[in-house]
Amino acid sequence: MLFLVAQRDELCPTDQCLSHADGQSPLNGAAMTVDSREEISPVPLRTSPAGLETYISGRTLVSGDGPAWTDIFVQVFSRLTVQHPFLVPAVAEPLVVWVISGQACVEERDLGGEWEANTVRVGDFFLTRSPTPYEMRWRAEGDEPFQVMHLYLSVPLFERVAEAVLGKAASAMRLRDISGGRDQPLSSMLELIHAELTAEGQGSRLFVQGLAQALAVHLIRQYATFDAEARRSNALPGAKLRRAIAFMEANLQEPFDLARLAQTAGMSAFHFSRLFKKATGLSPSHYFIRQRIAKAQQLLQETSASIIEIGMSVGYSSPSHFAQIFRREAGVSPSDYRRS
């Protein structure tokens, strides 16, 4: 997850971040534009840098896709004023998110964990190479648009640099997750990359490659850690995890059945439950509920079906029980979510 190591003391308490002049929480049902995506698809556990941007709402302002940008993938976005909670898939590439305009209260949490908040402004950055999905939401503050630059370092480049800098120790290294950090040398490099990105002709390939290497060296020197516990062992194999999740998605209207679910992975229910939670951060039953609510949210936004019909389509025959579970998971009632 992005928010694990705060580099600043200006943490923004959750109630402060979500408060509003009228006493309502913008992230819990205010009538504001929230999600401009026209199509919503199931969120995978992992994705590519280009794929990740399909799960985060906003408008792309510029993208580095010319021959100069083979070692890094860079995009600049104008984000929504208010973003409701959404699941962010993990990516293999180290990701730096740099705030270039505006200010926002950004909240993040591991799946099933507590929300942690940070107020970020121009020059602050996030760093992550999370092996698992996490949840995120934010609210922009002030009149300036909330704009960020996303920079992904290619895995081959990062591994080459790590080996050159650390030698054999590179195999045990991981990057610390940073939220709301300030790093002037890093900002200077990002400013140069942004200038090349917006230059006529999409910049110099030689210069961009040099910046990418310098950036990788800096990240490894400043943010590498060798926590042995970070290496995830005995986790559920990816193929079995994907089969289990696909089975859940295909059976949202059916009662949760742990035995059948474990059978799709060819494992005992006990062993499957333990490894599934280690891989996703949630128990299989809680993950199944999250999938049901995510599907209900999609139907509430995309269709005119009644709330009762939507509840039944995701396995809740009791409207009151559906409303209770929806509010617990989404923070608002189904009717308020539809109006948002």
C-alpha positions in Angstrom: 0.0 0.0 0.0 1.2 3.6 -0.6 0.6 4.7 3.0 2.9 2.7 5.3 5.8 5.0 6.1 4.9 8.7 6.5 7.7 11.0 5.9 6.0 14.2 7.3 4.5 15.1 10.6 1.4 16.8 9.0 -0.9 13.8 9.2 -4.5 14.7 8.4 -6.9 12.9 10.8 -9.6 11.0 9.0 -12.5 13.0 10.5 -10.7 16.3 9.5 -10.1 15.1 6.0 -13.6 14.1 5.4 -15.4 16.9 7.1 -17.3 19.5 5.1 -18.8 22.9 5.6 -22.3 21.4 5.9 -21.3 18.6 8.2 -21.5 16.0 5.5 -18.6 13.8 4.4 -17.9 14.3 0.7 -16.6 10.8 0.5 -19.7 9.4 1.9 -22.4 10.6 -0.4 -22.1 14.3 -1.3 -23.7 15.2 -4.6 -20.4 15.7 -6.5 -19.0 14.2 -9.7 -17.1 11.2 -8.5 -16.3 8.7 -11.2 -16.1 9.5 -14.9 -15.3 6.0 -16.1 -17.9 4.7 -18.6 -17.1 1.1 -18.1 -16.4 -0.7 -14.8 -14.7 -4.1 -14.9 -13.7 -6.5 -12.1 -10.5 -5.2 -10.5 -7.6 -7.7 -10.7 -5.1 -8.2 -7.9 -2.2 -7.1 -10.2 -1.9 -5.1 -13.3 0.5 -3.2 -15.6 1.3 0.5 -15.3 -0.9 1.2 -18.3 -3.7 -1.0 -16.9 -3.6 0.6 -13.5 -4.7 4.0 -14.9 -8.0 2.4 -16.1 -8.9 1.9 -12.4 -8.2 5.4 -11.2 -10.5 8.2 -12.3 -9.4 11.4 -13.9 -8.2 13.0 -17.1 -4.9 12.3 -18.7 -3.1 15.5 -19.6 0.1 14.1 -21.1 1.7 10.7 -21.6 5.2 9.7 -22.4 4.8 7.0 -25.1 7.6 8.0 -27.6 10.9 6.3 -28.2 12.5 8.2 -25.4 10.4 6.5 -22.8 11.4 2.9 -22.9 12.9 2.7 -19.3 10.1 4.7 -17.6 6.4 5.2 -18.2 5.2 8.6 -17.3 1.8 10.2 -17.3 0.3 13.4 -15.9 -3.3 13.4 -14.6 -5.9 15.9 -13.4 -7.8 14.0 -10.7 -11.3 14.3 -9.5 -12.1 16.7 -6.7 -13.7 13.9 -4.7 -12.8 10.2 -5.1 -14.8 7.6 -3.3 -13.0 4.5 -2.0 -11.8 2.1 -4.8 -9.5 -0.9 -5.0 -6.1 -0.3 -6.5 -4.4 -3.3 -8.1 -0.7 -4.0 -7.4 1.9 -3.4 -10.0 5.3 -5.0 -10.4 7.0 -1.7 -11.4 8.2 0.8 -8.7 5.7 3.7 -8.8 6.4 7.3 -7.9 3.4 9.7 -7.7 4.4 13.3 -7.5 2.0 16.2 -6.8 2.4 19.0 -9.3 -0.7 21.1 -8.6 -3.2 21.6 -5.8 -3.6 20.0 -2.4 -5.6 17.0 -1.2 -6.3 14.8 1.8 -5.5 11.3 0.6 -6.5 8.3 2.6 -5.3 4.7 2.1 -5.6 1.4 3.8 -4.7 -2.3 3.4 -7.7 -4.5 2.6 -9.7 -4.8 5.8 -7.4 -2.3 7.6 -7.9 1.2 9.1 -7.9 4.3 6.9 -4.8 6.4 7.3 -4.8 10.0 6.0 -2.2 12.4 4.8 -2.5 16.0 3.5 -0.3 16.4 0.4 0.6 19.5 -1.6 2.8 20.5 -4.5 6.2 18.7 -4.3 5.0 15.8 -2.1 5.4 12.3 -3.4 4.3 8.7 -2.9 6.4 5.6 -3.5 5.1 2.1 -3.7 5.9 -1.3 -5.0 3.1 -3.0 -3.2 2.7 -6.8 -3.8 -1.0 -6.7 -2.9 -4.0 -4.5 -3.8 -5.0 -1.7 -1.4 -7.8 0.9 -1.1 -7.7 4.6 -1.7 -9.8 7.7 -1.6 -9.2 11.5 -1.5 -10.7 14.9 -1.4 -9.0 17.9 -3.0 -8.8 21.1 -1.1 -8.6 24.7 -2.3 -9.2 26.2 -5.8 -6.2 24.7 -7.6 -6.8 21.5 -9.7 -5.4 18.3 -8.1 -2.8 17.2 -10.6 -0.2 14.4 -10.2 2.5 12.8 -12.3 2.8 9.0 -12.2 6.2 7.5 -13.0 6.9 3.8 -13.3 10.4 2.5 -13.5 10.8 -0.6 -15.8 11.5 -3.8 -13.9 14.6 -4.6 -16.1 16.1 -1.2 -15.4 15.4 -1.3 -11.7 16.9 -4.8 -11.3 20.0 -3.8 -13.3 20.6 -0.7 -11.1 19.8 -2.6 -7.9 22.4 -5.3 -8.8 25.0 -2.6 -9.7 24.4 -0.7 -6.5 23.9 -3.6 -4.0 25.5 -6.6 -5.6 24.3 -9.9 -4.3 22.2 -8.1 -1.6 19.9 -6.9 -4.4 17.8 -10.1 -4.3 16.8 -9.4 -0.7 16.0 -5.7 -1.2 12.6 -4.1 -1.4 11.5 -0.4 -1.5 9.8 1.1 1.5 6.4 2.5 0.9 6.3 6.3 1.3 3.2 8.6 1.6 3.4 12.4 1.6 7.2 12.4 1.5 9.4 15.4 0.6 12.7 14.7 -1.1 14.3 17.7 -2.8 16.9 15.7 -4.9 14.0 13.5 -6.1 11.8 16.5 -6.9 14.7 18.0 -8.9 14.9 14.9 -11.0 11.1 14.7 -11.4 11.1 18.3 -12.5 13.6 17.5 -15.3 11.5 14.5 -16.3 8.3 16.6 -16.4 10.1 19.2 -18.6 11.2 16.5 -21.0 7.7 15.0 -21.1 6.1 18.3 -22.1 8.9 19.3 -24.5 8.2 19.4 -28.1 9.2 16.1 -29.7 8.7 14.2 -26.3 12.3 14.8 -25.1 15.7 13.3 -25.6 16.0 9.6 -25.3 19.6 9.8 -24.1 18.6 12.4 -21.4 15.6 10.5 -20.3 17.5 7.2 -20.0 20.1 9.0 -17.8 17.4 10.5 -15.6 15.8 7.1 -15.2 19.0 5.5 -14.1 19.8 8.4 -11.7 16.3 8.1 -10.3 16.6 4.3 -9.7 20.0 4.8 -8.0 18.5 7.5 -5.7 15.4 5.4 -4.8 17.6 2.4 -3.9 20.1 4.5 -1.9 17.4 6.3 0.1 14.5 3.9 0.4 15.8 0.3 0.1 15.2 -2.0 3.1 16.1 -5.6 3.7 13.2 -6.7 5.9 13.2 -10.5 5.6 9.5 -10.6 6.5 8.7 -8.6 3.4 9.4 -11.7 1.3 6.0 -13.4 1.1 6.4 -17.2 1.5 3.9 -19.9 1.4 1.3 -17.7 -0.2 -1.5 -18.9 -2.4 -0.2 -19.5 -6.0 -1.4 -16.9 -8.4 -3.2 -19.4 -10.7 -5.2 -20.9 -7.8 -5.9 -17.4 -6.5 -7.3 -16.3 -9.9 -9.4 -19.4 -10.2 -10.9 -18.8 -6.7 -11.7 -15.2 -7.5 -13.2 -16.0 -10.8 -15.4 -18.6 -9.1 -16.6 -16.0 -6.6 -17.4 -13.5 -9.4 -19.4 -16.1 -11.2 -21.5 -17.0 -8.2 -22.2 -13.7 -6.4 -25.9 -14.6 -6.3 -25.3 -17.9 -4.5 -24.6 -18.4 -0.8 -20.9 -18.3 0.2 -19.6 -21.9 0.1 -16.0 -22.2 1.4 -15.8 -25.9 0.7 -16.6 -25.5 -3.0 -14.3 -22.5 -3.2 -11.4 -24.4 -1.7 -12.1 -27.2 -4.1 -11.5 -24.9 -7.1 -8.0 -24.5 -5.8 -7.6 -28.2 -5.0 -7.0 -27.5 -1.3 -8.6 -28.2 2.1 -10.9 -25.4 3.4 -8.5 -24.7 6.3 -5.4 -24.5 4.2 -7.1 -22.5 1.5 -8.5 -19.9 4.0 -5.1 -19.3 5.6 -3.3 -18.8 2.3 -6.1 -16.8 0.7 -6.0 -14.3 3.6 -2.2 -14.1 3.4 -2.4 -13.3 -0.3 -5.2 -10.8 -0.2 -5.4 -9.5 3.4 -9.1 -10.6 3.7 -10.8 -13.9 4.7 -12.5 -15.6 1.7 -15.9 -14.7 3.1 -15.1 -11.1 3.5 -13.5 -10.9 0.1 -16.7 -12.4 -1.3 -18.8 -9.7 0.4 -16.5 -7.0 -1.1 -17.1 -8.5 -4.5 -20.8 -8.5 -4.0 -20.9 -4.9 -2.9 -18.5 -3.8 -5.8 -21.0 -5.4 -8.2 -23.9 -3.7 -6.5 -22.1 -0.4 -6.8 -21.6 -0.9 -10.5 -25.3 -1.8 -11.0 -26.4 1.2 -9.0 -24.4 3.6 -11.2 -25.0 1.9 -14.5 -28.6 0.6 -14.5 -32.0 1.8 -13.4 -32.8 -1.5 -11.7 -34.4 -1.1 -8.2 -32.3 -1.4 -5.1 -34.3 -4.6 -4.2 -33.5 -6.1 -7.6 -29.9 -5.3 -7.3 -29.6 -6.7 -3.8 -31.2 -10.0 -5.0 -28.8 -10.1 -8.0 -25.8 -10.2 -5.6 -27.3 -12.7 -3.3 -29.3 -10.7 -0.7 -33.0 -11.7 -0.5 -33.6 -9.3 2.4 -33.5 -5.6 1.4 -32.7 -4.6 5.0 -29.8 -7.0 5.2 -28.5 -5.8 1.9 -28.7 -2.2 3.0 -27.0 -3.0 6.2 -24.1 -4.8 4.5 -23.8 -2.1 1.8 -23.6 0.7 4.4 -21.0 -1.2 6.4 -18.7 -1.8 3.4 -19.3 1.4 1.3 -20.0 3.9 4.1 -23.3 5.0 2.6 -26.7 3.5 1.9 -27.5 2.1 -1.6 -29.8 5.0 -2.3 -27.3 7.6 -1.3 -24.6 5.9 -3.3 -26.9 6.0 -6.4 -27.5 9.7 -5.9 -23.8 10.5 -5.5 
